[in-house]
Amino acid sequence: MPHISSWVPVPAGSDFPIYNMPYGAFVHQGRRRLGIAIGTKILDLYALADAGLLDGVVPRELLMATRLNAFLAQGRPMWKKVRLHLAALLRDDDRGNDALRSRPDRDAFFVEQNATKLALPMEIGDYVDFYSSLQHATNLGKLFRPNDEPLLPNWRHLPIGYHGRSSTVVVDDTPVARPKGQRKPPGQESPSFGPSQRLDIELEVGFITGPGNKLGVPIPIAQTYDHIFGLVLVNDWSARDIQAWEYQPLGPFLGKSFATTISPWIVTLDALEPFKTNGPEQTPAPLPHLNGNARSSYNINLVAELSSQKMRERGEPPLVITRTNYKELYWSMHQQLAHVASNGTQIRPGDLYASGTISGSSPESRGSLIEITWNGAAPLLLPNGETRTFLEDGDEVTLRGWCASGDFRIGFGRARGTIRPSPP
């Protein structure tokens, strides 16, 4: 990978070098705008378009909007054209474009990330959550069906998923209220209603769709790449006790729909291209509509950190509770999208499709507390002596993700949420 630097300062180890340029939305001085992250700053795309610095590349209104949906609808040729132009405006070499750098008011086109409130970058019409990690599905099968085969008969033939609730997808740093619902622990004769006692995380990665398809027309797996804009981190919070009572026979409902946290920056597939890799071998071979060259994955390091309220009050650092990698995912994003659209359902710009919990083969790489603590049988010990089986009020969970090769790094930022008590 040739070395490219930006004239905008980028601290060493930053998630957001010029190679990345992820898209997001921010609120600054009461105005909501679109931007790209570069180092510690945000390049204001509204200001850039309004000044004519994107003329001839992209219609002004697409990036002067408050959400990305109209831009997502344009497709890969437009996304690539804009990316190359933005890189030229920011690069610090003889291939750069001085139209921005040479302006005396150039600082007005940037804001510091820590001086803004980051927002959901797109309007999410539909949200689907998959169950695509072989290790995660196997672990849960062993926990809940110890005398049977861990995987159900259909699992290796299609990406299992369910339709989530897009209205409760929230961005990094949005507090999460402990949900209430019906619970029926083993040995209890009838259900009761109250706050979840088994609140969990799910370490996931999600993809954001672009142009989509016409109703009734599937998306062939060979074409899925052109319908995926980029990736975000996803924490699909789960109330395991509510879910356990309600999920049969139709699957997750209130135990999952109360909150889903995503990272605010969408890392494009173009930025991730150097880290493309193959996913796990699939046995048996998928049916033809799920089998093709688009079975690629990405080498993305993933961690989840846990910090209790007492730890933060004492200034103690968070505990990394799991380390895993996106390439562990059995069913790829391309197979997921081809499967969703195989019946002709309409995919729209800005839809979110999450991977499901990503777990590796070792205990240190399990992507949820129900696996980490083996359903509470092996409590997690925090550095200050506290223990956890599931989340308590005041606990803060942060997901991070990055790709790295030497000093070349592409990062996702974070997806953080703090548990608040149930409302009265």
N, C-alpha and C positions, 0 to 999 in steps of 0.2 A: 504494500500500500504506500503510494508516494506521500511524503510529508507535506501537509498544507497547514498553514497557520492563519490566524485571523488578526486583523489590526485591532479588533476589540479584545481587550485582555481576557484570557481564559486561565484561571488558576490550575496548577498541576493537579491531576486527579479529578478534574471536574467531569460531571456526567454530560456536559453540554459543550463539547468542542465544535468546531466548524463542520466536522464530519457528521454531526448528529442533526442539529437544527430541527428539533421536534416542534410540533404545532400545539398551541394551547389558547386559552382565553383568560383574560385577566380584567380586573376592575381596578381602576386608578383614578383618583379624584372624581369618583362618582360615574365614570364612563367605562362601559364594558367594551373591550376590543379584542381582536385576534392578534397573536404574536408568535414569534419563534424564540426559543431559549438559546442564548449564546453566552457561555460563561455564567456570571452572576446576573446577567441582564436579560431583558426581553426587548427584542426588536419589534416595535409597534407597526404592524402591517397596515393598519388604517392610515397612520401618518405617512407611511411609505407610498401607499397607493394614492392618497390625497395629494401628495407632492408630485405625482406623475412619474415616480421612479420605477413603477411596474408597467407603465404604458407600453403597449406592443407585446407584452408577455401574457397578461391576464386582465380581463375586464375589471375595472376598479371596484365595482360593487361586490364582487365575490369575496374580496379580502377587506372591504370596509363594512362587512356584516358583523353581527355580534356572535354568530355561530358558524361553524365550518361546513354545514350541510350542503350549501350550494356549491362550494368549492369541491367537496368530496364527490359530488355528482358528475364532475367534469371528466374524471378518469385519469389513467396513468400518464398519457402523453402530456396533459396539462400539468399534473403534479411534478413530473420530471423537469419540464420546462421552467417552472417556477423555482424548483429547488436549485437548478443550475444557475439561474439568475441571482437568487439570494446569495449563493456561495460566491459568485463573482463580486457582488457588492461588498462582501465581508472579507475576502481573502487578501492576504498581505504579500502579494508577489506581483510579477509583471503580467500575470494573467487576470489580475483583478480589474474591477470596474470602479473608477474613482468617483462616480456620480454621487455617492453618499459620503464617502470619506472626505472629499474635498469641500464639502459644504461647511460654511462657518457655523451653521446651526445643527450640525450633525448630532450633537448630544440630545437634542430635543426628540430624536427618533427612538430613544432608548429609555427604559425605566428599570430600576433595580427590582429584581424579583421579590426581595424581602420588603419592598415598599408597596406591594400590591396584594390584592386578594385574588388567588387563582380560582377559576370557575370551570364548570363543565364545558369542554370545548365544542360540543355538538348537542343537538336535540336528539335524544335516543328514542326512536320510535318503538323498537323491539329489543328485548334482551333475552338471550338464550344462554343457559349454563349447561355445559357438558360434564361428562363423567369419564374422562378419556385417559386417565393415568392407570396403567396396568397394576402398578404397585399399590396405589391407593385403593383401587377396587378390590384387589386381593386382600389387603389388610382389613377392610370393612367386612368382606365376606367371611374372613376367619373369625372376626369378632362376633358377628351376628348369626352366622350359620356354621358353627364350629364342626358339626358332624356331616356337612355337605361340601360339595365343590365350592370354593370361594367365588368363582365367577359364574354368573347365570349363563344359560346356553347362548343367548344372543350377543354377549358382550364382545366377543372377538369378530363379530360379523358386521357391526355398525356402531357408530359413535352415539352412545346413549346420551340423551339430554332432556331438558324440560324447559318450558317457557317461563321466564321470570317476570319480575315487575319492574319496568323501566322507570317508573315515577320515584322509586326509592334508591336509584343509583346516585351516589353522592361522590363528591371529589375529596381528595386528601384534606385532612384536618377537620372534617365534619364530625362532631360528636355522634355517638351511636347510643340511643336509648335502649336499655335492656327490654326486650319484647315480653309481652304477656301472652299467654295462651293456655290451652288445655294440656294438662300433663297427667300421665297415668304411670307412675313407677311400678316396677314388678311387685306384686303382693298387695297392691292397693286395689280395692274392689271397684271403685268408680273414679272417673277423672275429676280433677280439680282445676280451677282457673287461677293463674297467678304468674308472677315473673319467672322467666326461664332460669333454671338452676344449672343448666349445662350449656352455657353459651360458648361458642367455638369460633375459630377462624378457618378460612380455607385459602391457602396460598395458590393463586392462579395467575394466568396471563390471558388477556382478552384481545381480540382483533376487532377493528372498526372497519365497516364496509364502505365502499364507494358507490359506483353507479348502480349496481343491482340489475334486476331483470324484469321482464314483463310478466304479468300474472299468467301462470300456466306454462311458462317456458323454463325448464331447468337450467342450471349453470353447470356445464360439463367440467370435470375436474381439471382438464387441460386449460381451462379459462379462468379458474378461480383466482389466480395471481392478479389479474387485472381488476378484480372486484374487492381487493383487500388493501386498504390505505396504510394501516400501521397497527402497532400494538400498544397496550397499556397494562400496568399491573392491576390485579383485581383481588380484593378480599371479599369473598362472598360469605359474610357472617352467617352463622348457622346456630339455631336453637335446637340442640339435639334432642332434648326431652319433648319439645313440642312436635318436632318432626317425627319422632319415633311413634307417637300416638296417632298422628294424622295421615302418614304417608301411604298407608295401604287402603285402597288398591290403586290410587291414582298418582302417588308420588309427592314431591315437596310442595308445600303451600305456605302457610303462615310461618312455619319454622325457618323460612328462607327469605321471605319477601319484605322484611322490615328494613333492611339496609344492605347495600352492596357498595363498597368503597373502591374507587379507581384512582390511579395516579393522574395528575392533570395534564401531562405532556404525552402526546401521541408520537411515538417513535416510528418513523416511516420504514417500510420494507426496503426502500433504497438505502437508508442509513445502515440497516442490518445486513445488507448483502455480503459484506466480508465475513460474516459469522454464520453463513448458511451451512447446514450439515444435514446428514440423514438421521431420521428417527429410528426407533427400534425395528428390528425385523418383525414382520407380521405373519403369524401362522394361525389359521390358514390364510392364503392369499385373499384379499378382499374381492368382492364381486367387481365386475368390470367398471361400473360407474364410480367406484371408490378406489380404483387402482390405476395409477398413472405416474407420470413424471413429477407431478405436483406434490409428491409426498415429502417434500423438504421440510426441515425444521431449522432451528437456530440455537446456537450455543450461548444461552443466556443464563448467567449465574443469578440465583434467587436466594434471598434470605428473609426470614421473619424475626423481628426483635420484639421482646416483651419487657415492659417497664411497669412496675406496680406504682401506686400513688406514693407509698412509703419510700420506694427507691428514688423517685423524682424529688421528693421533699428533702432527702438526704444528699442530693446531688450525685447519686450513683448512676453509672452508665446502664443502658438497657442490656438485657441478656439475649444473645442470638439463640433462638430455640430450634431453628432448623436451617439447613443449607441444602438446596437442591438445584436442579437445572431444567430449563424448559425442554431441552432435547430428550429428556426422559419420557415425554408425552407419547403414548402409543398411537393415538389417532391425531394426525396433523390438522392444522387449521384449514388446509385445503380440502381434506377429507370431510371435516366438519361442515364447511360451507357447501360442498357438493351434496352432502347428505341432506342438509336442511332444505336446499332448493330442489332436490330430486323429485318432489311431488308437485312442483310448480308454484310453491308459495313465493310471494314477492319479497325480495330483499331490497332494502332502501338505504340511501346514504345516511350514515350515522348510526346504524344498528350496531349493537354490542354483542359479541359472541365470546363467552368465557370458556376457558379450557377445562374447568373442573380442577379440583385439588391436584397439585403436581407433587408426587412423592417419588423418592428414589428407593433403591434396594436396601439401604442401610437405615438403622433406627435414627441416625442423625439427619436423615434427609426426608423425614415424614412431614407432610405439608399441612397437618391439622392437629389440634390438641387431642382429639379422640384417638388418633394413632400414636402421638408422642407419649401420652400417658396410658395407652392401651385401655381406653374406656374408663380411666380413673384408677386402674389397678396399680399403676406405677407413677405416682405423683411427680410432677416436675419440681425440682428444688431450685429456688431463686438464690442469688448470691447473699442476700441478707437473711436467709433462713426461712423465708416464707415458702409455702408450697402452693402449687396449682394443679388441679385436675382439669378445670375449665375456668373461664374468665370471671373475675370478680369486678365489682364496681370500682372505677378509678384506674383499672388496667388500661394501658396504652399499647397498641400493637402497630408496628411499622413494617411494611414490606418494602424491600429494595430490590432492584434488578439492574444488571449491567453486563455488557460484553467487553472482553479485554484481550489484547494480544500485545505483550510488551507494554509500551507507554501509550498504545492506541486504545481508547476506551469510548464506548457508547453507553450512556446510562439512561435510566427511566425516571430518575428522581425518586419519589417515595409515594406510598399510599398509607396514610396513618389515620387511625381512629381511636378515640378514647371512650371507654364504656361509661355511660351515665346511668344513674338509677332509673328504674321504671317510673313513668309518670303516675300520679295518683289515680 
